[in-house]
Amino acid sequence: YRSFDGAYSLYENGDKRIMDGKHPYWSWCHVTAANIQTGSVTRLEQVRQVENQYFSGANDPKLYDSYLTQGALMKLGAS
């Protein structure tokens, strides 16, 4: 059994903001997943970039082909 608790927000901090077209980007920030059988807790966090190679984004059709197709996942798993 797992329990998930998510937090959501606009991606803005004072004058700095990430835009989604004309509006500030709104998405999940982190998710806490708790396994109530084992007592383990995992926290997932959405970040701007990972290892200076992978960058987050939104509303970009190229992201689907780069990360969500079977071929893309196999390529990512091989690197």
C-alpha positions as CSV (number, residue, x, y, z in Angstrom):
1,Y,0.0,0.0,0.0
2,R,1.3,3.4,-0.9
3,S,0.2,6.9,0.0
4,F,1.1,9.9,-2.2
5,D,1.1,13.5,-1.1
6,G,1.9,16.2,-3.7
7,A,2.6,19.9,-3.5
8,Y,1.9,22.3,-6.4
9,S,2.9,25.9,-7.0
10,L,3.5,28.7,-9.5
11,Y,7.1,28.7,-10.5
12,E,7.9,32.2,-9.4
13,N,10.1,33.8,-6.7
14,G,9.8,37.6,-6.5
15,D,10.8,39.0,-9.8
16,K,12.1,35.6,-11.1
17,R,9.6,33.3,-12.8
18,I,9.4,30.5,-15.3
19,M,6.8,31.3,-17.9
20,D,4.4,29.0,-19.7
21,G,3.5,31.3,-22.6
22,K,2.0,34.5,-21.2
23,H,1.5,33.1,-17.7
24,P,3.8,31.8,-14.9
25,Y,4.4,28.0,-15.1
26,W,2.2,26.0,-12.6
27,S,3.0,22.4,-11.9
28,W,3.9,19.9,-9.2
29,C,7.0,20.8,-7.0
30,H,7.4,17.6,-5.1
31,V,5.6,14.3,-4.2
32,T,6.1,12.3,-1.1
33,A,5.4,8.6,-1.5
34,A,5.0,6.5,1.7
35,N,4.9,2.7,1.7
36,I,2.8,2.0,4.8
37,Q,3.8,-1.7,4.8
38,T,7.5,-1.1,5.1
39,G,7.6,2.3,6.6
40,S,9.8,3.7,3.8
41,V,9.3,7.2,2.4
42,T,10.5,8.6,-0.9
43,R,10.4,12.2,-2.1
44,L,10.4,13.1,-5.7
45,E,11.3,16.7,-6.6
46,Q,10.9,18.5,-9.9
47,V,14.2,20.3,-10.7
48,R,15.3,22.7,-13.5
49,Q,18.2,20.5,-14.7
50,V,20.0,17.3,-13.9
51,E,23.7,16.8,-14.5
52,N,23.8,19.8,-16.9
53,Q,22.4,17.5,-19.6
54,Y,18.7,17.1,-18.9
55,F,16.5,20.2,-18.6
56,S,12.9,20.5,-17.6
57,G,10.4,22.1,-19.9
58,A,6.7,22.4,-20.8
59,N,4.6,22.7,-23.9
60,D,7.4,21.5,-26.2
61,P,6.3,18.7,-28.6
62,K,9.9,17.5,-29.0
63,L,9.9,16.4,-25.3
64,Y,7.6,13.5,-26.1
65,D,9.9,12.0,-28.8
66,S,13.0,12.7,-26.7
67,Y,11.8,11.0,-23.4
68,L,8.4,9.2,-23.7
69,T,8.6,6.9,-26.7
70,Q,9.9,3.3,-26.3
71,G,12.9,4.0,-28.4
72,A,13.8,7.1,-26.4
73,L,13.5,5.2,-23.1
74,M,15.7,2.5,-24.4
75,K,18.3,5.1,-25.5
76,L,18.2,6.8,-22.1
77,G,18.6,3.4,-20.3
78,A,21.6,2.6,-22.4
79,S,23.5,5.8,-21.6
